[in-house]
Amino acid sequence: MRSIRPSSAPRRRRGAPRALAAVALASALALTATACNGSGDDNAGGPASASATADTGDGKIKIPDDIKNKLKEHGIDIDKWKNGAWKNWDKDDWLREANDFVNPIIKGLWDPNRMRDANDPDKDKGVDDNDISGDQGVTDPTPEPVRAKAVRPTYHGSAATSGKVFFDSPEGTMVCSATVVEDPAHPGKSNLVWTAGHCVHAGKKGGWYRNIAFVPSYNDQGLTGAALAKATRPEIAPYGVWWGDGAQTSQQWIDQGGETGGDGASYDYAVIHVTPEQGSGGKSLEETVGSALPVNFDAPAVPKVSSITATGYPAAKPYDGSLLYQCADKPGRLSVDAAAPTMYRIGCTMTGGASGGGWVETGADGKAALVSNTSIGPVSSGWLAGPRFGDVAKGVYEAVSKEFADQ
């Protein structure tokens, strides 16, 4: 395994303040409805607007040169978008184009069909036990599989802080799981979501993903089959669609994160700041869903933890991503790299799509807190591993909170 150099510094987006300015600027523009989602292409994307549009009525968009030049500084070439280049990413060049996190709202992009068709990002990217365990650090015996249990609907009543993250990658539409967490800068009014680093950034061979959005209590009623296929957007997303307007992951994930083998897994976490696609009446995400979890950056060592509960929307077979599941197990230890922190590992049959989902531990005081998120598992399923939060995770979390403290 490649060594990962620990660091207490979070990943700062290159030119982060400018990137957020680009989001605001891009959000003041619009593409036509046809350009956004009329083609059925799974890689649709581009800037959109709730106010003035640039639609001339002939399907063309006219934007002043000075605005186009400013957007180009942040990797958004409006002329390319107008000509249909938004349909596909240049897979050899997307790292350069995605240095800054730019994620303008595209109203209606994530409709029920697009949400249902999103794939898990871990498809065919599992790891084998022997590939990542070895004899590095401390690794306990492989846990016995724990069969995931379906969460009883309504999900808002059973797991109000859980939801799904949707995003576009060069491979198509993708999905992960995520958790609403508290924001120290806005007590009781958090707009922060916790997920895996690989759900927002591709790691060492890629850049930031696009069209990142969070749907709390996705499919709240637990619909299946024909009922789900006919579900409306309010049924699929009863608490709205919340777009990421800021995100950070660890520098270790940026530098070392890989598709297989657990590279960067000990630092595979991210925090997203979100804003509502439609008006929320001035309410924050936490106020909208009624809850947010605290994050414990000093979680107890494995021998002192009696049980951890992992929650997520598994999407790889035998699951289809429509229903929320949980696994509860006493964790063991997994070392993927002697230079990196040892990870938590539990028995669980959840598959890809559950990535990013929260791991909750109830302390001696009876209070629940987020202590990890789903990061990796074996090809054959049966267990999951997640990073143990420490100083690096705390740095990522606090950086996002501080960045939006005045908003």
N, C-alpha and C positions, 0 to 999 in steps of 0.2 A: 504494500500500500504506500502511496505517496504521503510524505509527512505534511502536516498542516501546521503552520506557524500560528500559535495562539496570539490573540491581540484583544485588548479591551476596547478598541475603537470600533464604532459601527461603520458600516459602509455608507459613505457620503456620496450622494449622487453627484456626478461630475457636473459642476455648474448648477447645483440644486436650486438656488433662488431663481435663476433664469429659466430653469425647467418649469417651475410653477408659474412663472410669468407667461410662459408659452402656453400653458394649459388655459390660463384665463383668456389669453388673446385668441387661442384657437377656438375656445368655447363661444366666442362672440361671432363666429362665422358659421356657415351651414352649407352642407351638400344637399342636393335634392333627395327626396325620398327614394327615388330610383337608384341613385348612386349609393345610398347607404345600405339598402337591403332588398332592393327589387330584383337583383340578379339571382338571388339564391346562393351566391358564392359564400362558402364558409369562412373566407378570410376578409369579409367586408370590414371596413373601418374608415375613420376619417373625422375631421372636425365637424361639430354640429352647433346649433344655436337655439336658444329659447326666445331670442329677440329678432333682430334684423337678419334677414337672410340675403344671400347674394344670387338667388335664383332669378334669372331674367325671363323665365317663362318658356324658354326654348331648350331647357335642360342644361344650359351652360352657366358657368359661374364666373362673375367678373369681380376681382378683388384688387384693390389698389396695390401698385408695385411695392410701396414702402412696407405694407403689411406682409406681402408675400416674402419680401427679403428678410423681415424679422422672423417669420416662421421658419424660413430655410436655415437660419442660424441654429434652430433647435431640431433640425432633421425632418421638418415637414415641408415638402415641396408641393405646393398647391397645384401647380401645373401638372405634375405627375398624377396627383389624385384625380384631377378633372379628366385626364385621359385614360383613367381606368387602372392605373398602376397600383391602386390600393387593393386590388383583388388578389395580388400575389406579392409575397416578400421575396427579395433577393436573398436566398439562404446563405450565400457566400459573403454578403455584405451587411447582414442585419445586426451584427455586433456593433459595427461602427455607427449604424443608424439609430441604435437604441442605447446610446451612452446616457442620455437623459431620460428620466421617467416623464413621458408626456402622454396623457390619457384623457383627452377631451370627451365629454358626454356625447353620445349618439342616441338620441331618444328613440326608443322602440327597437333598438338593435337586438336586445336580448328578449325576443318574443318566446312564447312557450315552445314552439317547434325547435328554435335554435338552442334553447336550454336543454331540451330532451336529447338533442343530437350531439351534445358536447361529449367528448371522449375523456377518459382518465389519462393524465399526462404520463402515467407510469406503465402504460400498455407496452408489453414486451420489454420492459426495462427492469425487471426484477433482478434479485441477486441470489446467489447460491450460498447456503450457510457456510460452506468451506471457503468461499471466496473472501468473506469479510471478517470471519471470526479469528481464525488462525490462533496464535498464542500471544498476541499483542495486548498489553494492558491486562485488564481483568474481564474475563468473559465467563459467565455462568452457563451451565448446561442449557441446551435449547429447551424452551418451555413447551409443555403440552399444549396443543391447540385448544383455544377456548371459542366455542361457537358463538358468533355474534348474535345478539338478540335485537329484534326489531323494536324501536322505540314506539310507544303507544301514541297515536295521534290524540289530540292535536299536538304537534311538535312544539308549538309555542307554549303549551301548558306543561309539557314534559321537559323540554330543553330549549328554553327561550333564547339562549345566547348562541345557538348553533345555526349554521346556514351553509350555503354553497358559494364558492368563488368561481366565476366564469371568466375566461380570457381567450384570446386568439394567439396562436403560435404559428410558426411557419408550417406546421403539420396540420393545422386546422383548429376548430373550436375545442377547447379543453375545459375541464372542471376539476375543482378541488373542494375541500371542506374548510371551514373556518369558524372562529369564535369571536363574539363581541367581548371586548375587554375594557376595563376601566381606564380612564384618562386622568392622570394626576393634575393636569392643567385645567380640566373641566369636570370636577366632581359631579356625578349624577347626570352628566350631559356628554358622555363620550361618543366620539365618532371613530373609534379605533377598532380595527379587526385584526386578529392574530391568525396567521396561517404558516405554511411552509415556505422557505425561500424558493424552492423549485416551482412554486405556484405563481411567482411574480417575475422571476429571472431565471434564465436557462443555465447560469453558471459559466464555467470557463470557456465554453464554446458558443456562447450566445449572448443575448442582451435582455432588456426588459420586454416583457410581453405587452400586448396591446389590448385595449377594450376590456380592462379589468373591472369587474363589477361584482358586488356582493348581494346575495339574496337571502335575508334572514328567514328562517322557518320555511325553506323551500318545500313546496307541496305539503303544506301544513296539515291537510286532512288525510294524508297518506293514501292518495288515490293511486290506483293501479289499472293496468290494462286499458280498456276502451274509455273508461272514465278519465284517465290521465291524458289520453290522446286527444280528448275533446275539451280539456280544461282550458279555461280562460287565463289571461295573464294575472288578474287579481286572485284567482284560485292558486296559481303556481307561486305567485309572489305577493302574498296578502299584506306584507309589511313594506312593500316597495322594492325597487331596484336601486342600489346605492353604488355610485361609481367611485373608484379610487382616484383621488386628486393628489395623492402623495403616497410614497411607499419607500421602505428601506429594508434591506436584508444585510447580513453580515459580510464583511470584506472577505472572510474565509470562504463563504459560499460563492461569491463572485469569482475568486481566484481558483478555487479547487473543485467547485461543484461539478459533478459528472452525472451521466445518465444511468450508469450502473456501478456496482461495486461498493457503494457507500461513500464515494469521494465527497468530502465536505459535509457529510451527514450530521456530524456532531454540532454543526453550526447552521443547520438547515431550518431557519425560521425567518419570518418576516412580519412586519407591521404595516398595515394599510390604513391611511386616513381616508374616510369616505364622505361623500356628499350625495343627497338624494337626487335621483334623475328627475323626479317631479317634486313639486312643492310638498314639504312635510309639515306645513303649518308652523314652521320655526322650531319644530322639535328635533332633537338630536337622535341619532340611532339608538342610543341607550334609552332615551325617553320613549321612543317609538316601540321598541320591543319590551321595555319594562325591566331590563336587567343587563348587567355587565359583570364579568368575572374579574376578580383581582388576579394579578400575576405574582407568583412566588419565585423570586430570583435566588432564594436561599433554601431551596427544597431539600428535604432530608435525604441522606444517603439511602441506597436501596435497602440495606438491612433494617432500617427504621420505618419503611413504608409497608403498610399491611395490604393496601390495595390501591390501584389506579384505574380510573374509568376512561376509556377512549371512546370518542363519539365521532361519527362521520357518515358520509353518503358513499359507500363503496359502489363503484361503477363497472369494474371488470367482472367477468363471469365468476360465479353464478349470479351476481347482482347486476342491476341495470342502472343504478344511480338515482332511482326515483324515491327510495325510502331511506330513512335515517336509522342507523344501527349503533349499538354500543357493545363494548367488551369490558369486563372488569376482571382484573387478575393481580396477583402479587407480582411486582416487577422483579426482574433479574437484571444483570449487567451485561452489556455488550460493548466491546472495545473494537472499533474499526481502525484505529490508528493510535499507537502508543503516545504520540505527541498531542493527541486531541482528548477532550473530556470523554469519559466513559458514558455510554447512552443507557437510558432505560429500555428494557425489553419486556413485552408481555405476550402471552399466548392470545391469539385473536385470528379469526378467519376472514376479517374484512380485507378487501383487495384495493387496487388502485382506484382513486376517486375519493377515498377516505383520507388521502394525504392532506396534511395541514389541519386536520381535525384536532380538537383540543383534548388534552389528557389532564384530568382533574383528580386532585388528591384532597381528601378531607383531613384537616389537621386535628390535633388533640383538642383544639378549641371548638371543634365541630363546624368550622367554616371551610367551605370549598374554595380552592384556588387552582388556577392553571399552572401546571409545572412542566408541561412538554406538549409537543404536537407530533402527529404521525409523520415520519420521514421515510423509512425504508421497511422492506419486508422481503422474504425469499420468493423465488419464482413460483413455488408451489403453494404459497400462502401458509398460514398456520401461526405466524407470529408477526408482531410489528415492533419497530424500534423508534424511539424519539429522543431528541437531544435534551439533556438536562440543562435547564436555564441557569446562567451565571452572569458574570460581569459583561460579557459580550452581548448577550441577549438583552440585558438591562440597558446597555448603551444604545442599541437599536431602538428599543421602546421609548426611552427618554428623548432621543433625538427627534422622533416623529411628534411626540407630545409637545416638545418645545417649539418645533417648527410651526405648529398651528396654535400655539398658546394664545395669541392675540386675535384669533379669528372666532 
